[in-house]
Every structure is written in C-alpha cells, then in structure tokens.
Amino acid sequence: MDASPSMLVQLLMPLALLIGAYFIGNAIEKKHYRELRVREHASRRFITVTFPYEPRDEEIVGSTLVTGSVVISVDYFKRFLAGLRMLFGGRIKSYEPLLDRARREAIMRMKEDARAGGYHAVSNMRLETARIASSSGNNKGTAAVEILAFGTGLKLRRRAPATP
C-alpha cells in the first residue's frame, strides 16, 4: 500500500513540471513579444539595412562596429516537445518563436547600441547564431541559443546644397 502513493507522486511530479513550464514559458514569451513590439515601433525610423548604405543627401562623418547580443533559453515544455519531434522528424515548431525572439532582441540591442553612440543608421547588418549546449556535458538538445547582430554604425551629416 505504501508504494502506490509514492508511485503516483513520481508520475504526477513530471507532469506538473511540464504543465507549469508550459504556462510560465508562454507568459514570459508573450511579455517579451509585447516589449519587443513597443521597442521596435519606437525605432521604426532608424535606418538598418543589410547592404552597404551610401546616403545621397548625407555625408558619412563617422563609423564604427555596433553589436547586439542575446542568449535565450527554451522552456522545459518546448524542449520536451522538440525531443518528441526529433524522434519522428519534421519541423520543430516549438523552437521557432525562440529563434524569432532572439533575432529581434539582438537587432534591437544593436540599434540601441548605435543610438547610444550617437550613430544615425546601421549598414551591412549581419546575424550570427551559436548553439549553447546543455550544461550536463552530454550535449543532448539545446539549452539556449545566442544571436549576435552586428553592423556598421554611421554618423551622418546633411550635405550642404551644391552651389552653381
């Protein structure tokens, strides 16, 4: 009789952890998306391009490397779902919001770095991704992902009109 309640606890504990991870992870993800939308809206006029940018009406008076880096971890529930998906193959939808949030956050941090340095635009923006393996040493799954956004911050000055 004593084995039955402890067995029930052993079965319910992982299930409770999965359910808790699902709700807490979703709440954190939704909050981060809300914050990202506000920050992206505020910086919508800040020029950020992936090609070499040579403004026609402005002169480049300074430039430097600007960066934004973020490490974002996936919650336990999504990791569990991804593990199931890896058994059968196919698209791992549970990781897609993780990567989307990480890219957007890294780009926002890069823009904020550029603005803090007095730069007016970023050209030649690039993204790099690094997988950070689980700390247990067996490298099963991904504990987190790092995204680095970098580009050339440009200080611009309006060109004087050409005189005839």
C-alpha positions in Angstrom: 0.0 0.0 0.0 2.9 2.4 0.7 4.3 2.0 -2.8 1.1 3.2 -4.5 1.0 6.8 -3.2 4.7 7.4 -3.9 4.4 5.9 -7.4 1.5 8.3 -8.0 3.7 11.2 -6.8 6.5 10.1 -9.1 4.2 10.1 -12.1 2.4 13.4 -11.2 5.6 15.4 -10.4 7.0 15.4 -14.0 3.5 16.1 -15.4 3.1 19.1 -13.0 6.5 20.4 -14.0 5.6 20.1 -17.7 2.3 21.9 -17.2 3.9 24.6 -15.1 6.7 25.1 -17.6 4.1 25.4 -20.4 2.1 28.2 -18.6 5.1 30.1 -17.2 7.0 29.8 -20.5 4.0 31.1 -22.5 3.6 34.1 -20.1 7.3 35.0 -20.4 7.3 34.7 -24.2 4.1 36.8 -24.6 5.6 39.5 -22.3 8.8 39.6 -24.3 6.9 39.9 -27.6 4.9 42.8 -26.2 8.1 44.6 -25.1 9.7 43.9 -28.4 6.8 45.4 -30.3 7.0 48.6 -28.3 10.7 49.0 -28.8 10.6 48.1 -32.5 7.8 50.7 -33.0 9.9 53.3 -31.3 12.9 52.6 -33.5 11.0 52.1 -36.8 12.6 55.2 -38.4 16.1 54.2 -37.5 17.7 53.1 -40.8 19.0 49.5 -40.5 20.0 47.7 -43.8 21.8 44.6 -44.7 23.7 46.2 -47.7 26.3 48.9 -47.8 24.4 52.1 -47.3 25.6 55.2 -49.0 23.1 58.0 -48.3 22.7 60.6 -51.1 21.7 63.6 -49.1 24.0 63.0 -46.2 27.8 62.7 -45.6 29.2 60.0 -43.5 31.3 61.7 -40.8 32.0 58.7 -38.6 31.5 54.9 -38.4 32.1 52.1 -36.0 31.1 48.5 -35.4 27.9 48.2 -33.4 26.7 45.0 -31.9 23.7 43.5 -30.0 23.9 40.0 -28.5 21.3 37.9 -26.7 21.1 34.4 -25.2 17.6 33.0 -24.9 16.7 29.6 -23.5 13.8 27.4 -24.4 11.5 26.3 -21.6 11.3 22.7 -20.4 7.9 22.1 -22.1 9.1 23.2 -25.5 12.3 21.2 -25.1 10.2 18.1 -24.3 8.0 18.7 -27.4 11.1 19.2 -29.5 12.6 15.9 -28.2 9.4 14.1 -29.3 9.5 15.8 -32.7 13.2 14.7 -33.2 12.1 11.1 -32.8 9.8 11.4 -35.8 11.5 14.2 -37.8 10.0 17.3 -39.3 9.7 20.9 -38.4 10.4 21.8 -34.7 7.7 24.5 -34.3 8.4 24.9 -30.6 11.9 26.4 -31.3 10.7 28.9 -34.0 9.4 31.5 -31.5 12.6 31.2 -29.5 14.7 32.0 -32.6 12.4 34.8 -33.7 12.5 36.5 -30.3 16.3 36.1 -30.1 16.9 37.6 -33.6 14.5 40.5 -32.9 16.1 41.2 -29.5 19.6 41.1 -30.9 18.7 43.6 -33.6 17.0 45.9 -31.1 20.1 45.8 -28.9 22.3 46.6 -31.8 20.1 49.6 -32.8 20.2 50.7 -29.1 24.0 50.4 -29.1 24.2 52.5 -32.3 21.9 55.2 -30.9 23.8 55.3 -27.6 27.0 56.0 -29.6 25.3 58.9 -31.5 25.0 57.0 -34.7 22.1 57.6 -37.1 22.0 54.4 -39.2 23.4 50.9 -39.4 24.5 49.4 -42.7 25.8 46.0 -43.6 23.9 44.4 -40.7 24.6 40.6 -40.2 23.3 37.9 -37.8 25.4 35.1 -36.3 23.9 32.2 -34.4 25.6 30.0 -31.8 24.1 27.0 -30.0 24.8 26.7 -26.3 24.6 23.0 -25.3 23.2 21.7 -22.1 25.5 22.0 -19.0 25.3 18.3 -18.3 28.1 17.7 -20.8 26.2 15.1 -22.9 25.2 17.8 -25.5 21.7 16.4 -25.9 19.4 19.1 -27.1 20.0 22.9 -26.9 19.8 24.7 -23.6 19.9 28.1 -25.3 20.8 30.0 -28.4 22.9 33.1 -28.8 22.3 35.5 -31.6 24.7 38.3 -32.4 23.6 41.2 -34.6 26.3 43.4 -35.9 26.8 46.1 -38.5 28.5 49.4 -39.2 27.1 52.3 -37.3 27.1 55.5 -39.4 27.2 59.1 -38.1 25.6 61.3 -40.8 25.6 65.0 -41.6 23.3 66.7 -44.0 25.3 67.8 -47.1 25.4 71.4 -48.0 23.5 72.2 -51.2 25.7 72.4 -54.2 26.2 76.0 -55.4 26.1 76.7 -59.1 
